[in-house]
């Protein structure tokens, strides 16, 4: 992929490279005849119910906008290598519906797979209505990482919202809100994945040290955790928690020669340096934060502009 890459995304590329062997290639939607096939699986009552629900206007007004915008997204994807990507019309539309309903990734993916209204909205056959969370994560990363990605997504989203007649103030659903949520989820995912791969490496190196970390951090960042999959308001709170947890892990193993030799520990230190700043005095977690039982730590997140200004290309 091309385009500007700042500090956080540079680190993300290093962290996720070994877990994602292929870049995405761009592929247009093949939507000819799909709605007819989906129709054939529905009873007349189901068809009528879908047409009268939000899915009817979405399919009639929003889906053509999404199909028309697909070619503009082509430059976000690698043309030379990798697996074909999921059609952009589905990915962009799925994120907009996700925000409309304030869903987590997994909740949105569940609705896509099992809710006939979502099939109808996108003109999908049931076998095509299944995605993995990594696909959503990769799309958000491509939109935010590429220089034109956010511009294209903003234009597409605003056109779609206008066509559907959604009340932006009531829904908090303009393109600015959605892109802001993209940035939060991308950043939260970076923190969570960095700590996850460190804990995975620590467990393989010294299971006793791993168990000594404590239940809260292990629960939030273990291999089977979905702490990075958050709703709008949860994401911002969890990001602050993740910054404090990162500081706790770095400090906990500072001076341990065996742990400091781990590449994954070095990635944590780099992330802490790039994304956080050490304050003069510890501040306790806010009421209701997931690390409320942990001691306060003197760290806070840098604002995004500070991270961008310190960034560098790969």
Buried (B, 14 or more C-beta within 10 A) or exposed (E): BEBEBBBBBBBBBEBBEEEBEEBBBBBEBEBEEBBEBBBEEBEEEBBEBBBEBBBBBBBEBBBBBBBEBBEBBBBBBBEEEBEEBBBBBBBBBBBBBBBBEBBBBEBBBEBBBEBBBBBBBBBBBEEBBEBEBEBBBBBBBBBBBBEBBBBBBBBBBBBBBEBBEBEBEEBBBBBBBBBBBBBBBBBBBBBBBBBBBBBBBBBEBBEEBBEEBEEBBBEBBBEEBEBBBBBBEBBBBBBBBBBBBBBBBBEBBEEEEEBEEBEBBEBBBBBBBBBBBEEEEEBEBEEEBBBEEBEEBBBBBBEBEBBBEBBEEE
